Amino acid sequence: MTLDEKVVVVQERRQGDRRQKNSFIMYFDWYEHFELLDDAELGILIRSIYNHVLRKENMVDLSEKLTMAFSFIKKQLDKDLEKYANICEKREQWGKLGGRPKKA
């Protein structure tokens, strides 16, 4: 399953599942990127992050500076989303087999 297919699965779960994912991780490592921006640029970057996480949309009118900062952040967001999708997939399979495997 490709990352885009996993994103669709996660988004479908968000729309129709009461166990929807309602959070994402924001890392302290990003702060050094944030410090290089003024308040207006930071607001645009935060909005871009939320658009990417919630709608899988990328804002096209970002400055070069924001595009660079967002590219580092987007990579981590996508990695986290793929990890979450894999966990959901495994738990779904375990559920079909009667639950999580017993620890040895």
Secondary structure, 3 states (H helix, E strand, C coil): CCHHHHHHHHHHHHHHCCCCCCCCCCCHHHHHHHHCCCHHHHHHHHHHHHHHHHHCCCCCCCCHHHHHHHHHHHHHHHHHHHHHHHHHHHHHHHHHCCCCCCCC
